[in-house]
Amino acid sequence: MPAIGRREFMVTLGGAAASPLVAHAQGRKLYHLGILTVGPERNWDGFFQALREHGYVEGKNLVTERRYSEGHAERWSDLAKELVEREVDVIVVTTTPAALAAKKATSTIPIVMPAAFDPVGAGLADSLARPGETLRD
C-alpha cells in the first residue's frame, strides 16, 4: 500500500473531526499528532475511532503528544512551543487561545481546529475557503 504524506494525514484529521472521509491506505510512516487543549476531555473517543478507521492507530503508526493548559491561559504559549519542539506533524487545538498560541509558535506545522469557533474573526484564517493563507504568515 502506498504511503501518504502530511497533507493526506491532515485531510484525514479534518475528516475525523468533521465528517467521515475516504482516506488512502498508509504505509509504515510514524505520524506525530499534537493535541493542545484545556484538559483531558472525554470526547476524544470518536476522534480517535475515526482515525483508526482511516488506518491511524495509536501505538502502531500514530504517536499522540497531549498538552493541557489546565485552565491556565498563560501556559498556551509554552505548551505550543513544546509541541513544535517535538516536531509533531500537525497540531489539533480546541480553543481560540490555543490556536493563536500554535500559530505564533509555528509557521510550518498545520493547525487543525475541529471546534466550532470563528477562525476568520480571530485572525487565524483569511477565509474559510482558503484557511491556510493566514496560518503561513
N, C-alpha and C positions, 0 to 999 in steps of 0.2 A: 504494500500500500504506500502511496506517495506521502512524504512528509509535507506538512503545511507550514506556512510562515506565520509571523506575528500578526499580520493583517487578518488572516483567516481565523486565528485564535481570538482576536478581538471581536470579529463578527460573531463567532460562537458565543463569546461572553455577552455581547449585546443581546443575542438571541436567547440566551439562558436567562437574562434579566427581564426581557420584554415579552418574547413570544417564542414558540417552537421554531426551529430553524434547521434546515437540512445542511449538514456540515460534511466536509470531506474527512475521510479517514486519515488519521495521522500516523506518522512514523514513530521513531523512538526518541524524538527530542523531549527533553525535560523542560516543561514550562513553569515559570515562576509567576505566581499571581499575588499581588499585594492588595490587601484589604485595609482601608483606612476608615474607621468608624468610631462611634462613641463607646460601644461596649459589645460584649459577645451576645448579640441578639439571637433569638431563637428562630428567626425567619430565614436563615441561610439554607435550610434543608432543600427547598425547591430549587434554589440557585445551583447548588452542588449536584442535585439529581439531574438537572438539565445538562450540566457539564459532563456528568458520567454518560448520559445518553448520547453525547457527541464525542465520546472517547477520551475525555479528560478525567483521570481518576487520581485522586489524592493518594500519595504513596506509591504510585506506579509511574505516571508521566506528568504529574502536577504537584508542585510544592506551593503551599499557601503560606504567605507571611502576613500575619494579622497584627495590626497595631490599633490600640484603643486609647482614646483620649480620656476615658473615664470621667467625662463631664468637665474636663479642664481645657478650655479653649486655647490656652497658651501653649498646649502641647502639640497642636496640629503641625506646626512648622517642623519641629524636631522629628516627629513621627514620619512625616512625609520624606524628610531627608534620609531617615533610616531606610525606608523602602527603596529610595533611589540608590543608596549605597549598596543595598543588597542586590541591585541590578535586576529588579523584577521586570517581567515583560510587559505588564500592564498593571495599573492601579485602579481598583474599584473603590469609589467613595460613596458615602451615604448622606452626606450633608454638604451644604454650600461652603461652610468654612473649611471642611476637609478638601473639597475640590480646589478652593483658592490656594490652600497651602501646597497641594500637589502641583498645581500649575506653577507656583513660584519656585518649587524645588526642582522641576524638570521641564525641559522643552522638547525632550525626545521620547519619553515614555508615554504611551497613550493613557488617557484617563477616561474611565467608563463611569457614567453617572446614572445608575438604574433608578434612583429615587425620583419622584415627581417634583422637582424644583425647577426654577427658571434659569437655565444656563445662559441665556441671552441677556436677561435683565441683570444677572450677577456679573456680567463681563467675562464669562468663561467661553463664550462662543459668539461669533459674529451673527450666525443664524442657525436655525435647526437644520436647514438644508445643507449647510456647509460648516458643521460644528468644529471641525479640526483646524480651521484657519486661525482662530484666536489662540488656541492651545499651543500652536507652534511659535508664537511670538517670543 
